[in-house]
Amino acid sequence: MQYVPIQAFKGARKSITLVGWTNTTPQSTTACQVAFLRPPLFSQSQELLVHCTVVWNHAPVAIVSGTPSSQVHDLRDPLVLTPFKLDGTLNRNRPGEANLATKPTCKMTKFKLGSWLNTSPSSNTGEAEGKKQNRLSLSPFSSRSNGTLKDEVTKAEVSAASEPASSSSRLTELATKIAAETGKLEKYMKENGMPLPSLDPEGPLDFPKLPEDIQKSRMEIMFATRELEALVHGPREDVRWKAWSWQDSLSLQLVNHFGLAKLVPIDGTITLVELQTKTTLDAVNLARVLRHAMTNRIFREPSPGVIAHTAASRLLAEDQSLQDWVGYNLEDNFPASAHVLQALKAYPEATSLTRTGFNFAFDTVDKEPMFVTFGKDPARAKRFGGAMVSLTGGEGYEVKHLVDSYDFSDINARGGTLVDIGGSQGFVCVDLAKKWKDMKFVVQDLQKTIDSAPKPVSDDTQIAERIEFMAHDFFKEQTVKDADIFFFRWIMHNYSTPYAVSILKNLVPALKPGAKVVIKDQCLRQPGEENPWDERIMRGMDMVMLAVLNAQERNEDEYRALFKAADERFVLTKILRPKGCRMSIIEAVWDPEAAKEGAKGEETTEDSNAEPPKEEAS
């Protein structure tokens, strides 16, 4: 049975609201059988005109109107309406219920349904269904009876299995929300002397830090504008243009690779003719690339053939880490993503580091993982490093969330040791050492990375003398014994489960009772539990891990299973999500008795937007 949504028709002023579905297509010869969400009760029915719009395939196709035949009528029972065209006003007390004290002023004339409403199923089918369904009987009439029809759907208490609300009311709701939240945001920024957002090259290049309530308004604007865009596109167009959007990546890739932004004067203009003399691109391709980029507000053309900067193109000219980020994503990840399908068809288990989309894209299948490829190309490795600087310096990834939100006070009090495994050049330990002044730190990474670390790691002697660097491969047994914390940041998400389990197993010989493994990575929440902006970014990171390393972002259950697969003596004790951070702090404790006691500690896990420990907050 196919159900056709019926929406309330709003006349010149107000109308009775009816929301329900028919089980037949509106036709000129067949009555529609209507089932209502919450059947309204009408009184003084002889003075009541009921009317609604029938919607078929998301378009209004008929007006149904008439007067009830009984004094008091529950719409769960049959109701015979005399059809009329409405031209007038009607009073309404509240949705779904009417009690009219005076006769409404209505001018009514008989109206015939246009032949364009004749669609399947057949009239015989409709009549048969009408006999089966003891529901409201309505005669369909053409929506052309009123040239100013507007659909209106009330916020009924609809179950998850019911038809979705009309997009027309959602459009207004979203537009209202955008206006209200934008007003809050702009008011705060003006009152606090903050520069307002601008796409002009002389405008602010980053959005200012905001207090929590105003940041929430900013997020609401982002969510609502994205949904509004999808609604006004319509589902078909929305999907169509998403599949087409690879061209955005293409033009940005070419702009960045050929350094076009650096060739345009920051505070001036340059002609296309002159610009072409400064690049290897020919005139036709230069113009087409720039003009496509302009559709994304990268560059502008103030007069024909004259190029100038926008805020985005200025950043591409001046911000090296952003250039690295764009280059890494569009010259490494972009080709890798295009070959994921090929990799999954060939190796559907998707666990190997050398059978990824990246390997297929760069002809290294079964030869070497991505990081080895980068290690052979200094320029590529440098670009990757710059890209990570750009990422970790962005909103939601700052080291301060670890420093301020995880309580190291007990370890600090006894002068304990933290081992930062895969700790690069030690910048995380430097930030931790600034706050926790009695802790000691060991930074472990491959020899080449250790050799590139700054010496000293900090100008502050009190900090530098507490940080030791050590070459170590985490796929081999851990050499630092009896440390208090073994810390992994941006490590586990780089590896599929077999590799991640191996990394954890290599810690076991070095662990003392009570030692902690602390992982700082994303911990995915259930779909829909995350705010839409962060969920899109985090799910996107998960797709990147698939494309380049056959790795993954994990949820709580997957972290629990990971520790259990490594050794049942690992007990997952905490998952902490600091406010404003996309990464979580996942803590497991080494408990030699845990395997004997079963699922000890299983109920102590928490996932929260946590405040910093009050007694230790900086």
N, C-alpha and C positions, 0 to 999 in steps of 0.2 A: 504494500500500500504506500502510495506517495502522498506526503502531506505538504500542502501549500500554505505558507504563512499568511495570515490575515492581520493587517495593521489598522489602527484607528484612523479614520479620516478626520482631519481638523477643518472645520468650516470657517466662516468669516470671523467667528470669535472662539467659542468653546464647543466641545462635543462630548458625548458619552464615549468612554474608552473601552474598546473591545479588543482583546488579544487572543488569538487562537489559530487553529489550522483547519483547512478543509482536506478531505481525502480524495477530491476529484479536481480535475482541471476546470476552471470556469468556462461555462458554455451558455449559449443563448437559450438552449432548450432544457437544461438540467439544473435542478436545485443543488446548491453546495451544502454538504453536511459539515457542520462546524463543531469542533471540540474546544472548549475554553480552558485556559490555565486555572483560573479561579472564578467559577461562574458567579456573575453578579446577580443581585436580587433587585428587581424593579418594582416600584409601587406607583399608584396613580397612572397605570400604564396607558390608559386611553388618551392621555395628554403627552405621551412620550414618543418622540421619534428616534429610532435607533438607526444608525448608519455607520458603515465602515468601508474601508478600501480592501479589495481582494488583490493580493500580490502574487504574481506568477513569474518565476524566473527572475526575481529581484526587481520587477517592474509592476507598477499599479496597472491593473487591467479592467477593474470593474468597481463601481460603487454599489453597495448593497444597503438599502434603506427601507424603512417602513415602520408600522406601529404594531406593538404586541396585541395579541387577541384576547388576553385574559387580564384580570385585575392585578394579581400579584404573580410574577413569573420567575421561576428559577431556570436559567438557561441550560441546565442539564436536561431539561425536558424539551419536547418539540415546540417551536415557536413559528407561527406563520406571520410573515411580514408582507404588507402591501408595498410593492416597489414604487418609489418616487425619485425624481431628481430633486436635490436639496438646493435651495437658494434662500438663505436666511440665517438666523442665529438660534442657538440652543443653550440653555443653562446647564451647568454640571456642578454637582456637589463634590464628588471625588471619584477617582478612577474606579471603575467596576461597580458603582452603585449610584442610583439616581432617585431623587424624591422631589418631584416638581410640584410647587405650590400653585403656579399659574401656567396657563397655556403658553407654550413658546410661540414666538412669531416666526412662522415659516411659510414661504411661498413654494408650493409643490406642483410639479407638472409631470405627467407620465413621460417616460423616456424609453427608447428601444436600444438594445445592445447591438453594437457594431459587429459585422460578420467576422472581423479580424480576431475575435475571441474564440472562434471555433477551432479548438485543438483537441488532441486525444486526451483522455480516453473517450470512447463513444458515449452517447447520451444514455444508451441502455445500461452501460456499466454504471454510470452515475446514479441512475434510478434504482438499480439493484442495491448499490451501496447505501442509498438513502433508506431503503427498507431495513437493511441490516443494522444501521446505526441510528439509534433513537436520539438524534441530536438536533440542534437548531437548523431549520430549513430556511435558506436565503436565496433570493433570486438575483443573479448577477446582472450588473449594469455597467456600461462603459465609463472609464475614468475620463473620457472626453467631455462628460457632462459638466466639468468644471476645469477651466484652463489653469487654475492656480493651485492644483492639488499639491499637498505636502504630506509626506508620510510621517507618522509619529508613533513611536512605540514606548510605552511606559516601562519603567524598571520593575517588571514583574519578578516574582520569586520563581525563577525558572531552574529546573534541575539541569545537571550536566548533560543529560541525554536529550534535552529539548533543543529547539531551533535557536540559533544565535540571535542576539538583538540586531535590529536594523542598523546598518552602517551610517544612515543619515543622522540618527540621534548621536551616535558615537563621534561623528565629525564635529558636531557642535560642542560636545563635551570636551573633546581634545582641544579644540580651538580656545574654549573658555579657560581650560587649565593652562595652556601655553601663555595666554595673556596674563593670567593671575600670577603665575610663577615668575614670568619675565618681569612683571611689575615689582615683585619682591626683590628679585636679584638686582635690578637696575637701581632701585631705591637705596639698597644697602651700599652698592658700589659708589653712588653719588655722595651719600652721607659720609662715607669713609675715605673720600678723595681718591678712589681707585679709577684708573683710566678705563673707559668703556671699550668693549671689544670692537675691533675694526679689522677689515681686510686690507687696509691701506698699508704700504710698506713702512710708513713711519709710526704705525700703531703698535700696541703691545704685542709681543711675540708669544707670550705665555699667558694663560688665564691665572689671575692672582689666587693665592690661597684664601679659602673662605671658611668661616665657622660652620659647624655641622648642619645647622638648620638652613643656612643659605646654600651650602653645597647640595643639600637635598633638593632645593628648588632648581638648581642648575641641572641635576640629574633628571628631575621630572620633565624639564624642558626637552632634554635629549630623548627620553623615552617617548614622550608624546609626539614630538615632531617626526620621529622615525615611524611610529604607528600611523600617524596622519598621512605621511607620504605613501605608505602601503595602501591605505584605504582609498586615497584619491587616484592611485594607479589602478587599483583593482587587482585581484589575484593573478589573472593571466598576464597582464602587463608587468606586474611586479616580478614574477618568475622570469619572464622573457628578458627583462633588462638586467636582472641579476646575472643571468648566463652571458650577457653581452658585456659585462663590466670589466672583463679582462683587458679591454682596450685602455682603461684608466691606468692599469699597471704598465701597459706597453709604453704609453707616451711618457709616463713618469720615469720609467726605466731609461728611456733614451735621453730625456732632459738631464737626468742625473749622470749617466755614463759619459755623455759628451760635454759635461760641465757647462751647459748653456747658461745656467743662472749666473755663473761667475763672469760671463762675457758681457752681461748687461750692466750698465752703470747703476749703482745703488740709488743714487739720487737724480738720475737723468734718464735719457732714452737712447735708443740705437735703432737704426733702420735695419730692415731685414737684409738689404743689400750689403751693408757693412758687416753685419753679424755673420753672414755667410762666408766672408773672407777670413773669419777667425776660427772656423770649424771645418771638419772634413765632410760634413753633410752637404749635399747639394741643395740648391735653392728650393726645389719642390718639396723635398723631404723635411727640410728645416721648417718651412712654413706650415706644413701639415701637422708636424709634431707639436709645434708651439701653439697652433690654433686649437688643437685638441686639448692640450694642457690647460688652455684658457677656459675651457668649459668646466674645469675643476678649480677655477680661481687661482691657477698658477700662471703668472704673467698676465698682462693686459695689453691691448692695442689701442692706445688713445686716439690714434688717427691711422688711416690705412698704411700698412707697411712700416709702422713705427712701434717698437716694443719697449715696454716699461715693466717694472716690478710690481708685484703684489706682496703682501706679507709672506705668503707661502714661498714664492720664488726667492724672496730676499733670504729666507732661512736656508734654502738650498744653496745659496751663494756663500753664506757666512758660517753656518753651523756644521763643522766637520763630522761630529758624531751623528747628526741627522743624515748627512750624506752617506755615511757608512751604513746606517740603519736601512736607508732606501736601497743602497747597492747590495747589501747582504740579502735583503728580502726579495729583490727583483732579479738579481743575477744568480742567486743560489737557491733560495726557497721557491721562487716562481717556477723555474724549470723543474725542480724536484716535484712540486705539486702536480704538474702536468703529466708526470710519469708514475704517480701513485697507482693509478688504475692498472697499468702494465705490471707493476710490482706485485700487486695483490692477486692478479690473475695467475702470475707465475708462482708466487709463494704466499698462499692465503694465510699461513700461520703468522706472518708478519712479526717475527721476533728477532731476526738476524740484523746485525748492524751493517752488513754488506749486501743486503738484498732489498734496499729501500728505493723509493722514488728518486732520491738523490743519486744513488748508484746507477740506476738506469739512465738518468739524465746525463751523467758525466762519464759513462762507460767504465765504471769501477765495480760492477757486480762481482761478488766473491773475491774481490781484490783488497779493498781497504775501506774502513768507515770514513765518514765525512771529516772528522777531526784530523785523521791522518792526511787526507787530501789537503786540508788547510795548512797542515804543518809543512808540507812540501812547497808551499807558495807563500812567501813572506807577505806580499801585498794583500793577498786574500785573508791571511791570518790576521793581519793588522786591521783590515776592514771589519772582520768578525768581532775583534776586540772592541773597536769603536762602536759597533752596533750594540753590543752588550752594555757599554757605557750609556748609550742613549736610552736603552730600555730600563736599566736599573735606576737611572736618574729620573724616570717618569713617575707619574702619580701611581701610588699603590705598591711600589717596589722598593721604597727607600729602606736603607739599613736601620734607620731610627726606630722602625717598628719592632725589630728584634731587640735593640738596645733598651727601649723604654718599656716593652711589654712582657718580656720573659724575665722571671725572677732568678737572678744568679746570686742572690745575697748569701745563701748558705755556703755555696762553693767559694765565693769571695772571702767569707769569714775565715775559712780554713786554708786560704791560699791555694785553692785547687787549680787544676789544669784543664783547659779546653783544647782539643785538637780539631783544627779546621781542615777537613779533608777535601782536597780539591779547592783550596782556599786562594788560589791565584797569587796575587801580589800582596795579600794580607790586609786589604783595606777594611774588611769586616772586623778583624781582630784589633786594628788600630782604634776603631770607633768603640768597640767593647772595652778596650783597655782604658780609654778616657774616663769611663764611668766606674768600672769595677777595678779599683786601683790595687787590689791585692791578688788578683788572679794572674795566672801564667798562661801563655798561649803558644801552640805549635802550629805553624802553617805548613801543610803538606801539599805538594803538587809535583808534576813531572819536572825533571832536571832543567829543561829549557825554560820553563816558566819561573822556577825558583831563581835561575840565573838572571832573569830580567827584572826581578823585584828591586825596588829602590833601596839604596843602602846609604844611611840608615833608613828604616821603614818609617820613622817619624823623627822630626827635629826635637821632640820632647824626649830627653834621655830616659825619664822615668817610664815612658811608654815603650820605647825601643828596646830597652834591656829586658823586658818581660815577653818579647815576641821572638820566637826561634823559627827559622825556616829549615825545612827538611824535604829532600827529594823522596817521593814515595809513589808507588803505583797501587791504587786501591783495589786492583784485582789480585793483589798479593797480600799475604798475611800482615796484619798491622804490627808495627814494630814498637810503638809507644805503649808501654804496659801501664795499667792501673790509672789511667787518666779518669777524670770525673765526667767529662762530656766529650763525645765524638760527634762533631757537627758537620752536616752536609747542607750546603745552600746551592740551589740550582744544579743538583747532581742527579738525584733519583729519577727526576722526570726525563733525563736523557737516556734512560735505559729501560728496555722491556723487562718483564718479570724475571726471566732466568738470569740476566746480568745483575739486576738489582739484588736478587737473593744472594748471588755470589759475593757482592760487595759487603753485605751484612754478615755473611758467614765468615769473611776474613777478619772481622772484628773479634769474634768469639774468643780466640786464645788470649786476647789482651784485656778482656773485661774483668773487672772486680765486681763483687756483689754491690748492687745499687748504682753502678755506672749507668749513665744515660746516653741514649742516641737521640739527637735532636736534628730533625729534618726541617728545613725551611723551603717549602715548595707550595704550589697551589694544591688545595684540597677541594675537589669539586663537590658542590652540593647537589641535591636532587634537582632535576629540571624544574624551573619555575620558582625555586626558593631563593635564587640569587637575583640581585637587581639586574635588569636587562642589559645595561651597559657592561657591567663586569662579567656577566655570564657570556656575552658575545666574545669578549676579549679572551677569557679563560678557555672557552671551547675552541676558539681560534688557535690558541697556543697548543692545545691538544692535537689539532690537525697538523700543526707545524711539526710536532714531535713524530707523528706518524710519517710525514713526508720525508724527513731527513734522517731519522734514526730508528724507525719502527718502535719508538718509545711512546710514553703516554703520561698524561696527567692522571692522578688517581683520586678516588673518593675515600671516605673513611673505611668502608668495608674492604676496599682494595689495599689500603695501608695495613689494616689488621691482618689480612691474609698474607701480605708480603712478609711481615715480621714472623708470623707463624710458620711460613714456609722456610724461612732462614733458620729458626730455632724456636721451639716452644717456650724457651726460657726468656724470650723477649716479651715483655708485657706492655701493650699500648696503654698509656696512662693519661694522655692529654692531647687534644687538638685545639689549639688556640688561634683564633682569627682576630688580630688587632683591628681596631676601628680604622677605616681608611686604607686598609691594606688588602691587596688581592692574594697575598701569600699567607699560608697558615704555618704555624709552628707545631710540628708533630713530635711528640715526646714518647719514647719507650724506655723502660727501665729493665736492666739485666737482673733477673731474679732466678738464681739457681734452683730454688724450690718450686718455681712456677709449674714446671712440667709435672711435678707430683701432685700439685694441688688443683690442676685443671685450669679453668678459665678465670683464674684470679686476676682481678683488676679490670675485667671486661666491662664493667658498668661505670668506670670512672672517666671515660672519655667525654670530652665536652668540645663543642664547636661554638664559639661565641665571638661577638664583637667586643673584645676585652679592653678595659682601661689599663693603663700602666699600673704596676704595684704602687700603691699610694706612698708607702714609706720610702720607696726607692726612685720615684719618678723624678726625672731631671727637668 
